[in-house]
Amino acid sequence: MFVQQLVNGVSIGGIYALMATGYALIYSLLGFSNWAHGDVAMLGAYIGFLCVAAVKMPFWLSALTALLGAGAISIMNERLAYRRIRRNNAPTMFLMIAAMGLSVTFQNMVIVFLGPKFRTYPPVIPVKSISLGSIKIGVLDMFSMIIVIIAMMLLELLITKTKFGLAIRAASSNMITASLMGINIDFYITLVFLLAGSLAGAGGVLLGLKYTVYPQMGNVSLKAFIASVFGGLGSVRGAIVGAFLIGIMEVFVSGFITSGLRDLFTFGLLIAILLIKPSGLFGIDIQDKA
Amino acid sequence: MKIKKLTGMLYLALMLLIIASSLSGCGSKQAKDDVIKIGYVGALSGDTAVWGQAGLNGMKLTAKEINEKGGILGKKVEVIGLDGRGNPVDSVNAFNKLVDEEKVIAVIGTNFSSCNIAMAPIADQKKIPLIGTACSNPKVTVDENGKLHPYSFRIGFIDPFQGKVLATFATNKLKAKTAAVITDIGSDYSTGLTEYFIKQFEENGGKVLIKVDAHSGDNDFRAQLSKIAPLNPDVVLVPWIYKDVALIANQARELGIKATLLGGDGWDSKELLTMAGPALEGCYYTSQPSFANPVTKPYAEAYKKEFGINPETEALFGHDGLYWIKDALERAGKVDPAALKDALENTKDFKGLMGSITVDPATHNPTKPCSVYQIKSSQFEYVGDFTP
């Protein structure tokens, strides 16, 4: 039972991780919580769903379209809403409010144009599980776990080993200095939004495959946000660790105590971390977090 | 000053007009002795008018049938339908109008709990029996303090009642000995069904191995289902709305739960079949009795001939409601709302097309069969009507 619940928790945590890293990337650069992030994931799930179900594309192509589509929407958000606010040197609070506005707009646009119904992906990956003794591991879970691990590894390499990563790290440390050093800030911010949006799109497609696709599904990103606060806002590695810990904790609370208390534990953890170690597990630079 | 005087005079004129019209109203609409008037309140316009229209059509067709066979106690039946628009205010207005102007002796309708909760105290006040159709909230016949609305009745069963039928169906038909339950603790519907199911299942000699809680919208139920899986129960009660049922079913199968899943009318949506895929093959759910039952065939044919469209279930409620009133009036032996109320309250085994009704005098809730459906090759298949 314990191991089974651990498996369940890891599979939930993996999806939180895909979303949480996107949060962390954008936070590390612009210093605000992108509340529209979950809705980008939702739009990604819908793009993938429409490609598979309406256009009848093969699944891998649909998933790729969803990833790129979500990335493009994410860039569009930056271009239309955030860039202008950044240029005005407005407080980061304004960015957060703009993000909330985008979130509400996206949810309602989907309700208007596609309807509020719950939809499911056609059975791309069968509902089957592999038994290891008394432990059952879903095929879909393994598939999504592989995707999550690949995405996390690529992200880690990208940030630590490439010029792109160096530029982002420099910009997140100090944007003005980085810009004086000859880094094209706008270009890199666009790339970061593309990256975060694609990760969200991947999360959205996996969520849609595992559960259902509906306009409010992006609200799950609240958990991803808690994960990234827990791990240290702005720290990609922290976000991954936080996401897995929260996924496992949620399953353990529902499995061994009662699901009524699940969210109490999650939010209790958020309060505790803010009181005891406000910078989170892997956080640095206390002054900047708000 | 001048304007004030003018408005004053207008008021006076208006008052006179109202008095005059109400006087004349009394004069012209005297209830005729040889006709029994029965009212119907339902949504006759708006987006839920399909049901309201079907209910009224069903009653009119039934009234015709009753009149052709000699009426009730030698008197002809007349059905008067007014539009309640599916909202409480309009329904109360319609009810008042039926009683005050049309002088009906009983009212059938509506299928919305919110409308009947609003009409129930007025029915008590005016002492006119009100028979709800598909409204399923317990507060339709019993107020918040648990006090009975003496003039409120209903034809359909309350939601939790399905739990009772499911329990007996599981022990008698499926020969289930053990059960597990997964409940949505945020919903009255789910907790009510759970409570009735567990009580009846244990009364029937079965054993409920475990009851786990979850919330609608959780999407991932594997933490809870993992607790059920190793116990290997014969049946698992899933009293949820279809979107959650689909998720629970798929995740349960993934974790190796092979038990037959059971549920209530929250399953009753074609969407469930596409969403759940093969995970629900062979599972059962209950619903209000409907036209799936072959005994309703002649009535459905007559309805199609008369109105040129397929009947909705609400038409059956109209049919059974009117025959129930006929049955009660004949037992009472006189045409009087108070006597009718007493007779309705003491109904035992009234046989309608939706099965036989026995009323509990303490709550006015009927004991009656539920229709059971099975999911077979991705279709809902009618199994039969079952009593608890």
Contacts between the chains, C-beta under 8 A, distances in Angstrom:
chain1	res1	chain2	res2	distance
A	1	B	226	6.6
A	1	B	227	7.4
A	1	B	230	6.8
A	4	B	226	4.9
A	4	B	229	7.8
A	4	B	255	7.8
A	5	B	223	6.2
A	5	B	226	5.8
A	8	B	220	7.6
A	8	B	222	4.4
A	8	B	223	5.7
A	8	B	226	6.2
A	9	B	223	7.8
A	11	B	222	7.9
A	12	B	220	5.7
A	117	B	271	7.2
A	118	B	243	4.4
A	118	B	271	7.1
A	118	B	275	6.9
A	120	B	246	6.9
A	120	B	274	6.9
A	120	B	275	4.7
A	123	B	277	5.9
A	127	B	250	5.1
A	127	B	253	5.8
A	127	B	254	5.6
A	127	B	277	7.0
A	127	B	278	7.9
A	127	B	279	6.3
A	128	B	254	7.3
A	129	B	254	4.8
A	129	B	255	7.0
A	129	B	256	6.7
A	131	B	256	7.1
A	134	B	230	7.0
A	136	B	229	7.6
A	136	B	254	6.6
A	136	B	255	5.2
A	136	B	256	5.2
A	138	B	254	4.6
A	140	B	254	7.8
A	207	B	219	7.9
A	210	B	219	8.0
A	210	B	220	7.8
A	211	B	219	4.2
A	211	B	220	7.1
A	211	B	247	5.8
A	212	B	219	7.3
A	212	B	243	6.3
A	212	B	246	7.3
A	212	B	247	6.7
A	212	B	275	7.0
A	214	B	243	7.9
A	220	B	219	7.7
A	250	B	223	7.4
A	251	B	220	8.0
A	251	B	222	7.3
A	251	B	223	4.3
A	252	B	223	7.7
A	254	B	214	7.2
A	254	B	223	3.8
A	254	B	224	6.0
A	255	B	223	4.0
A	255	B	224	7.0
A	255	B	226	6.1
A	255	B	227	6.3
A	258	B	213	5.9
A	259	B	185	7.6
A	259	B	212	7.5
A	259	B	213	5.2
A	259	B	214	4.9
A	259	B	215	6.4
A	259	B	218	7.2
A	259	B	223	7.1
A	259	B	224	6.3
A	260	B	185	5.9
A	260	B	213	6.0
A	260	B	215	7.9
